[in-house]
Amino acid sequence: MSGNPAISRRGMDIQESPIRKLAPLAAAAKKRGIRVHHLNIGQPDIPTPIEFWDAVESNMKGVLAYGPSNGIPELREAICSYYARSGIHVASSQVMITTGGSEAVLFALMATCDPGDEVICFEPFYTNYNGFATIAGVKLIPVTSRVENGFHLPPSEEITSGISERTRAILICNPNNPTGTIFTDDELAELADIAMERNLFLLADEVYRDFAFDGREHSSILEFPAIADRAVVMDSISKRFSSCGARLGNVITRNEELMSVFMKFGQARLCPPTLSQYGATEMYKLLTDDYYNTMVAKYQRRRDILMEELHGEEGIFFLKPEGAFYATMRLPVDDSDDFAAWMLREFSVDGWTTMVAPAAGFYATPGMGMDEIRIAYVLEDEKMRQALDILKKGIRKYVSINQ
Ligand SMILES: Cc1ncc(COP(=O)(O)O)c(C=O)c1O
């Protein structure tokens, strides 16, 4: 026999992350001496709270052992108290700690679907859902939401027309990455009704639940008692506590049978990172309203800078983001992949350029999002202004040479 053994179909099919695929071009730009503003990735720049580091340090002794598969009880209790602040009451047995929100999404798909089953998902959606779906053998059925109404839900018939006998769940991200949309209570109630009528699970990725602007209150699907048995929330400390590298998230469900399945998945991978869990517990326990309010105010200010710099600019269209720290906008370009690459290869102002994420990878329908980009507003105010100014100038120049 010659040649190599064949690689799996799922291995060949899984997408390259559109957030990271331009990284080699950014590296090449940096090699040429160009500095890059990263608006392409949701990596918060706020220091991880000292409570995390202190707790990690004080546990750095003896054996770094495995912990329980569903996470240490102190952290699960602390998460229950965090939810109770918003009037959401869950027992610690209904919370399972995962290795990031990423594992929470993967577990939710794998526990509710068999290979070949389908999940309704509103595009544009968090691009890694494509990757998780490929790993789980699940088919995402996209229902398109549009920039014109701020990416809120399309009419009910469009949602239900995607449902087939293979559909097992509806997956939402609320507040939404990549659009910054927060679904209203009416929208959530509509989805809850559909889930009940069509006997589906409702899976909600709520990792940005603290990031709600202009005095909005984020509502969780855990607040809809009628779907208590079909609701699964995926959460994470990555954004809330600016601690992406801790690799901790959690799933919450009141469905005991489903939780026992999560537990078996958890046992197969033994446990989530032990040391990070000590750190996360202290952050959940010690951080006060001040922490959350200051953080949200910071991102809201950046959102406002985004509005000042780009909203109303000729050819650029988006509505004011309501939460998270992203905006998806239409640009006067035909191929935002090419535009984003061009910014890194050819455009700079005073030695700086700006990196953005082309939006096509956030859609499942081929051809959608080709004229859109996603921006993550995760830089300090002045840097944000500079990054957006460079982006604006880049758009003008790109349009002028491609006309
Ligand atoms: C919507 C959404 N869900 C899940 C995740 C994964 O988070 P984690 O870092 O906890 O794996 C992210 C990360 O950017 C995200 O934006």
The ligand as an SDF file (V2000), in Angstrom:
LIG
                    3D

 16 16  0  0  0  0  0  0  0  0999 V2000
  -21.0560   33.3310   21.3300 C   0  0  0  0  0  0  0  0  0  0  0  0
  -19.9020   32.5940   21.8850 C   0  0  0  0  0  0  0  0  0  0  0  0
  -20.1060   31.3910   22.4240 N   0  0  0  0  0  0  0  0  0  0  0  0
  -19.0940   30.6740   22.9290 C   0  0  0  0  0  0  0  0  0  0  0  0
  -17.8110   31.1600   22.9100 C   0  0  0  0  0  0  0  0  0  0  0  0
  -16.7070   30.3120   23.4520 C   0  0  0  0  0  0  0  0  0  0  0  0
  -16.3020   30.7940   24.6650 O   0  0  0  0  0  0  0  0  0  0  0  0
  -15.1730   30.0880   25.5460 P   0  0  0  0  0  0  0  0  0  0  0  0
  -13.9590   30.9590   25.4820 O   0  0  0  0  0  0  0  0  0  0  0  0
  -15.7490   30.0670   26.9140 O   0  0  0  0  0  0  0  0  0  0  0  0
  -14.9460   28.7320   25.0180 O   0  0  0  0  0  0  0  0  0  0  0  0
  -17.5370   32.4080   22.3590 C   0  0  0  0  0  0  0  0  0  0  0  0
  -16.1600   32.9320   22.2940 C   0  0  0  0  0  0  0  0  0  0  0  0
  -15.8780   33.9120   21.6540 O   0  0  0  0  0  0  0  0  0  0  0  0
  -18.6210   33.1460   21.8360 C   0  0  0  0  0  0  0  0  0  0  0  0
  -18.4420   34.3540   21.3020 O   0  0  0  0  0  0  0  0  0  0  0  0
  1  2  1  0
  2  3  1  0
  2 15  2  0
  3  4  2  0
  4  5  1  0
  5  6  1  0
  5 12  2  0
  6  7  1  0
  7  8  1  0
  8  9  2  0
  8 10  1  0
  8 11  1  0
 12 13  1  0
 12 15  1  0
 13 14  2  0
 15 16  1  0
M  END
$$$$
